[in-house]
Amino acid sequence: MPNLALRSHADLLAAVPYLLGFQPTNSLVLLVFHGKHVVLQVRVDLPPPDEVDDLARYLVKTTARSLPAREAAERDGPVGIGLIGYGTASRFLPLADAVHGELTRRGLPVVDILRADEGRYWNLLCDDPGCCPPEGLPFDPAVTGAAAGATFAGLVVHPDRAALAATLDPVAGAGIEPEIARALERIGRLSGGQRGLKAAARVAVRQAFERYMNGGRLDDDEIAWLAVLLADVLIRDDTWARILSGPTVPEHAKIWLDVVRRVPLRYVPAPATLLALVAWRSGDGVLAVVAAERALAADPSYRLANLLLHALRRGFPPSALDDMPAAPRRRRRAPRLSEAA
């Protein structure tokens, strides 16, 4: 996520859909600010009245677990929490009040409570009618500086979560079953056992990375080859360890999204889980959840996707990736994807 200048409440409200990847409705969005940065965003549907208290306790417990350590807070600036509501006052206020109360009891500072609905917004921590009138303030996100910055950066807001999930749907067409068959025959001819598989996968991933970095795309044979290699969980874990050895760039997500959309269903779990891991590491928690769910729709028993979704739904920060399953450590550093295998 590029840096967006948030100079007003209108900017903050306009930025939230870009943080999530879709336009929230009937939702509460909790943002954790650390200094000048948003370090956590969590969205929940506005619940029925009998579920408000349980959801508030769960949401605050999740948030507290994800806060930066005291040393980091002292170094990089204070922590503040914002509650942003989308929907009617009668739906939003009970949950906002309950979450605010839970946060206050834990000594966690709430710096903003905003509600947006039908082209207006309300600052619920302000009771001055001069700047915060009871009828709310007019709000057009399209004319904010945050929206302009996000558009310049090429960010896209989907109309809802379902539309975001649909970006992982398979592409139309006949499929690549013939290419998969050729890839399986090719694997059968590889020598060197697991070492030979790992070497072939490292070359395939490096070539994919270079192709997408240069604006290109893999053809069907290359997609099939990468898919059948990643079906081996040891190869998948080695690939993830190599991604972790360098910075995450947008091309990482582009590779795995393309693979997810073009392979047969039985080969979806590995690239979908890698997409989820890359998204989580880059701060896109919503895409991470959607990708993990895509992996589990293809194979409900896929262990790494289950572990990842468990961590995401409990609000663990991306630093938890340091403890995720990965390839065995070697004495020397694993080469980065952009380096020769």
Secondary structure as UniProt FT lines:
FT   HELIX           9..20
FT   STRAND          27..34
FT   TURN            35..36
FT   STRAND          37..45
FT   HELIX           49..51
FT   HELIX           52..66
FT   HELIX           70..76
FT   STRAND          79..86
FT   HELIX           89..105
FT   TURN            106..107
FT   STRAND          110..117
FT   TURN            118..119
FT   STRAND          120..123
FT   TURN            124..125
FT   TURN            129..131
FT   TURN            134..135
FT   STRAND          137..138
FT   HELIX           141..143
FT   HELIX           145..152
FT   TURN            153..154
FT   HELIX           161..166
FT   TURN            167..168
FT   HELIX           177..189
FT   HELIX           193..213
FT   TURN            214..215
FT   HELIX           220..230
FT   HELIX           233..244
FT   HELIX           250..262
FT   HELIX           265..267
FT   HELIX           269..281
FT   TURN            282..283
FT   HELIX           285..298
FT   TURN            300..301
FT   HELIX           303..313
FT   TURN            314..315
FT   HELIX           318..323
FT   TURN            337..338
//
